[in-house]
């Protein structure tokens, strides 16, 4: 079963700054890209209508944005919301 998952959901190596939140976001980003690819292929082959593909992609994008926000990716951990240093 694991071979099937590796084939269907390949993972690339991560070469960025090794922090738990970066690794989690990288996994989320790779899953997002894989699912987008499947949706595009289904729409291109006529298996799902364009509107359905759009809605699925929009939902996946919202989940990825939420993940980025929850993991605080791109935020400076030493600054507060008002821009002052802690």
N, C-alpha and C positions, 0 to 999 in steps of 0.2 A: 504494500500500500504506500509506503514511503517513497518508493521509486516513482509511482504514479504522481504523487504530489510534487516531487522534485521536477518531474517533466512538465506538469501542468502549471506549476507555480515556481519557476526558477528564481533564485535569489542571487543577486550580484554581491560581490565583496564590498565592504564599506571601508573607505580609506580616509574618512574625515576624522575630526576630533572625537576621540572615543569617550563619550559620556553616555550614561544610560538613556537619557531623553533623546539624544541624537540617534542612537541605535534603534530605539522604538520608532521614531519618526521615519527613519530610513526604511524600516520594514513596512510601515504604513504607506509610504510613498511608492515602494516597489509593488505592493498589492494594488494600489490605486492605478498605477500604470498598466499592470497586467489586466485588471478588470476593464479599463478603458479600451484596451486592445480587443478584448473579447466582444465588448458592446459594439465597437466600430465594425468588427468583422461580421457580427450578426446583422447589423443594419445594412452593411454593404451587400450582403448576400440575400437581403430581402426577408430574413427570418423575423425581424422586428421592425415596426414602422419608425421613421425618423423621430416622431414626437416621443415615443417610448424611450428611444436611445438618448434623446436630449434629457429627459426627466431622470433617467438612471445616472447619467453623467453628472447632472446637476446635484443629485443626492450624494454621489460619491465625493464630489468636490466639497460640498458642505461638511461632510464627515472629515475630510482631510484638513480643511481649515480649522475645524473644531479641535482636531488632534494637535495641530500646530499651536493653537492658543493654549490648550490645556497643558502641553509639555513645555510651554514658554520658549519655543524655538525662536531665536533671533532677538530675544529680549536681553537687555543688560541686567544681570541679577543684582548689581550694586547700585542701581538707580530705582527710585520710587516712581510711581505714576505721575507725580508732579514735576519730575525732571531733576530732583535734588538727589545728591549722593547720600547714601546711608551712613 
